[in-house]
Amino acid sequence: LLMLHSKGGPGALRAQDIDFLRALADLASLAIHHARLFESTRDAACLDGLTGLLNHGAFTTAAEERIAQTLKEGHPLSILMLDADHFKVCNDTHGHPFGDKVLVALARTLKAQVRPTDLVGRWGGEEFVVVLPEADMEMAFGVAERVRRAMSSMRLPAPGGLKVPAPTVSIGVASLEAGGKGFAELLQASDTALYCAKRAGRNRTLRFDPTKPIPEESLPEAES
């Protein structure tokens, strides 16, 4: 909206003045359009199209930067790795549209349980990952348990109108104090804890503990 005030009274603006202002308004409109297009393109490159969370690449970049800063400051930080239990069975039973509803519901549950400063991303398929700055192992475990309980009690509309239980989730938790000194190592620690949770029966949260040996059958070969 462009508002003008002429000190010369009515008719003070000449035709060439009006033409100039129209051209200026057109340029402003074009600049706004390009800015919105840039934001839309940037979001499409960084966000998962289904859940609206950070996608794999954008999350990796943001997490590496956040962890590097945290290491410099000497503050705590933890990671959650989550996976929907028996998700393939869910898709085969109720269809892929229902599976999409599950992923969206899980994304919303995660966003509802974390702080605006936390990073939440869809890692791939039915796997999600969360970075919790300023959170030690116990605090992160509490967040994970709130997410797990919310999903275990959730019911979603399935084809035919019936509401059915959403798949439960298994969660692995790792922290800088117990899981290494970089994003890759911390992610591997949370992933290992996740698959231990799968092997232990699913629908549970497990902490990564580097002092305890990991049974061979608990390493990443568990079915989802």
N, C-alpha and C positions, 0 to 999 in steps of 0.2 A: 504494500500500500504506500503510494507516494503522495504526500500532501504538500501543496505549495501555497505560499502567501505572497501576494504581490502588493508592494507599497504604493504602486502607481494607480491603484484603483481598477475598476472594471475596464477591460480592453487593453491593459498595459502590456500583456504578453503579445508579442508579434507572432506571425505564422511560423517564422523560422525558429523562434523560441519553442513553440509547441512541438514542432518536428524534432528538435533536438531532445526535448524531454521525453518524447515518445521513444526515440532511439535509445535513450538512457534507460528507460523502463524495460525495453526489450532486452537490453544487455543484462540488466539485473535479473530478469526472469530466467534468462538462459544460464546465468551463473548459478542460480538456485537449483535449476533443473540438473545441471552437471554435478553439483554438490550432492544432491540426493541420489543421483545415479552412482556416484562414487561410493557413498555409504552403502547402498544396496549391493554393489559389486563386492565391496570389502566384506560385508556380512555373509554373502553367499560363499565367499572363499574361506571364511573362518568358522562358520556355524554349520552344524549338522542339519540337513534339510527336514528331518522328521521331528526331532526333539527340540531344536533350537539351542542346544548346548554347543560348546566348542567342539569342533571336529578333531580328529587324531592329530593332524599337523599343527593346528593352531594351539591345541592344548599342550603339545610337546614343547613348543616354543615358549609359551607362557610359563609352564612349569619349570623348565630349565632356568629361566631368568629369575623366577621367584625363589627357587632353591639356592641358586648362586648368591642372591642377595641375603637370604637367611643364613647361609654359612658364614658370610662376612660379618653379620651382626651377632652370630652366636645364639640365635633364638631357636626354640623348638619348632618342628614342623612334622606333619604326618601325612601319609597317603592312604586312601581307601581304594581297593579294587573290588568291584562288585560284578556279579554275574547272575542273571536270572536262571533259576533252577529248572531243568527239564523244558527249556524253551522250545526245542524242536518238537517235543510231544505236544506242547501247547499249540504251536502252529498247525501241526498235522490234525489235531482234534477240532480246533475252532476256526482255523483259517488264518491266513496272514494278516488280514485287516484287524483281527482281534490281537494278534501278536504285536502289531503296530500300536494298538491302544495300550498294551502292557508297557512297551518301551516309553511311550509318552507319559504314562502314569508314574513310572519309575523316575523319569527325568524330573517331573514336577515334585515328587516326593523328596528327591535329593535337594532340589532348590529350596524347598520349604524348610529343610532341616539344617541348612548351612548358612553361613554369614555372607553378606555381599562381597566381602574380600576374599572368600574362598574360590578356588577354581574347580569347575565341574565340567567334565567332558564325556562324550561318547567315544570310547576307545575303539569300538568296532563290534558289529553284531549286537549281542545282548550284554556286552561288557561296558561298564562305566568306571570312571576313575575320578577321584576327588583329591585335591591338594588342600590341606588345612594348615595355613600358617599360624604360628603361635599356639599350636595344639600339640601337647605331648601324647604319649601312647594312651593314657587313660582317658583323656578328653576325646581323642579320636575314636576310641572304642565306644564311648558313650554315644557319639554321633552315629556311628555305624549301627549300634543296637536300636536306636530310634528309627532309623531307616528300615532296618530288617523287620521290626515289629509292625511298622506301618504297612509294609508290603504284605506281611503274613496275614493281616486282618482285612486286606482290601478285596472287594468284589467288583467285577467289571461286567458290563452288559455284553453278552455273547450273542451270536446269531440265534434268532428265535425269540429274543427279548429276555431270556433268563439271565440273571446275574450269577456269575461263577467266580470262584476264588481266583485271584491273580496268582501267577507263579511266585513262589517264595524266592528269596535271594540269599546267596552265600557271599560273605565279605571277608577279605583279608586286609589286615591293618599293619602298617610298618611306619616307623618313625626314624628321624635322623639319629636319635639316641640309641636306636637298636638296629637300624637297617642300612647303614652305610653312609657314604659321603657324596652321593651324586644322584641325579634323577634316575639314570638307568639302573643303578644298583638298588635304589629305594623301590623302584617299580618292580624289579625282579623279586624283591623281598615280599612285597604285598601280594604279588601274583602267586608266589609259593604258598603263602598263608591262605590265599583263596582256595587253591587246589587241595590243601590240607582240609579246609572246611568242607569241600565237596566230598572228599574221601571219608570224612567223619560222619557224613549223613545229610549234608546240605541244611539249608535254613538255619545257619549259624554264623557267628563272627569269630574269627580266630586272629590272635596277634602273632606276628612274626617274632620268633625268639632265636637269635643266632647261636645261643649257647646250647640249644637242644638239637640233636641230630634229626634230620628229616628222613622218615622212612622212604625207601625207594618207591613204594606204591603210592606215596603221597605227592610225588612230583608230577608236573603237568602232563598227565596222560588221562586224567579223569574225564568222564563224559560230563557234558553240561547238564 
